[in-house]
């Protein structure tokens, strides 16, 4: 089975930084796009950033210039460096990966981690 495990969440002060990591493990052929999503209390889950296998990135306007997504394909890991944190960044952050599990599959399968809490305060 494929599993995604997030780490690095926690408490940070306004203007501080955190670095999230998400490692994929299990039987798979290739991890294609990976991304980070977040869900704040009372709100829908929203896209934070995505990165293709080749390194092309996409960011939500609210985090552009503050967050950086990156990946290490050899480690099957995606990262989210969060700087200049704001109270609005408080949410549960979920890792997502589009994974080709088998050469017999025609398309990728979407996997999600269980989430890691990020809390920003003064």
Secondary structure, 3 states (H helix, E strand, C coil): CCEEEEECCEEEECCCCEEEEEEEECCCCEEEEEEEEEECCCCCCEEEEEECCCCCEEECCCCCCCEEEEEEHHHCEEEEEECCCCHHHCEEEEEEEEEECCCCCCCCEEEECCCEEEEEEC
